[in-house]
Amino acid sequence: MWQQRYSVWARLIAFGFRLLYNELAWLYDPVSWVVSLGLWRRWQQTALAYMPPGGSVLEVGFGPGHLLLDLATAGYRPVGLDLSPNMLRLAQRRLRRRGAAANLVRGRASALPFAARAFDAVVLTFPTPFVYDPVWICHLERVLKPGGRLIVVETSFLTRRDLPARFVEWLSRITGERRPFPDLTGLLSQVGLQAWRESVSVESSTVRLVIADKPQ
């Protein structure tokens, strides 16, 4: 019986996330702010410190487009891939308002519609479990240039223990964000990428990243 209840709960959570990425995409930013106690953008921006100096960057799952704007402002040539047409529209509007340019593509990570060796870097922030899929990882390796880099902001934890932080941690547990995941560094190493983990402290929180370089 408990397995049946868990299955129903998991389906409800998945449905909620689907709404947030699609019909309720306009709520994505305020929800992200609440569940991170205002730190979401700073967590996301930890990826920028690991970017190679210039070049073309693919962001997979770009959401409302904040990091694409950061990349364009920093002088990169950003390309974004996302399955949600609602997120694509939000990102387009954000870039247009700031006079920034990025090529936005609607598609699936498991079938990246790009040429081999197209990107100097690929970045993902808080991706869904597709990031552990061997099919996606093979596509990732294919589109990275030799010497290119993958940056994944995999997860984050609040280190404070007050009531708001405990509430956020509870939300993370019930939505499955704290369940065990496969070892991403090991999966990346299987396709020849040199992968390692990094931890970054951000105002009473810790952000965990996976970085991987493609050999020359």
HELIX and SHEET records of a PDB file:
HELIX    1   1 TRP A    2  TYR A   21  1                                  20    
HELIX    2   2 ALA A   25  LEU A   27  5                                   3    
HELIX    3   3 TYR A   28  VAL A   35  1                                   8    
HELIX    4   4 TRP A   40  GLN A   45  1                                   6    
HELIX    5   5 THR A   46  TYR A   50  5                                   5    
HELIX    6   6 HIS A   66  THR A   73  1                                   8    
HELIX    7   7 PRO A   85  ARG A   97  1                                  13    
HELIX    8   8 ALA A  109  ALA A  111  5                                   3    
HELIX    9   9 PRO A  129  TYR A  132  5                                   4    
HELIX   10  10 PRO A  134  VAL A  143  1                                  10    
HELIX   11  11 LEU A  163  ILE A  174  1                                  12    
HELIX   12  12 LEU A  184  SER A  189  1                                   6    
SHEET    1   A 7 ASN A 103  ARG A 106  0                                        
SHEET    2   A 7 ARG A  77  ASP A  82  1                                        
SHEET    3   A 7 SER A  56  VAL A  60  1                                        
SHEET    4   A 7 PHE A 119  THR A 125  1                                        
SHEET    5   A 7 LEU A 144  LEU A 158  1                                        
SHEET    6   A 7 SER A 205  ASP A 213 -1                                        
SHEET    7   A 7 GLN A 194  SER A 201 -1                                        
END                                                                             
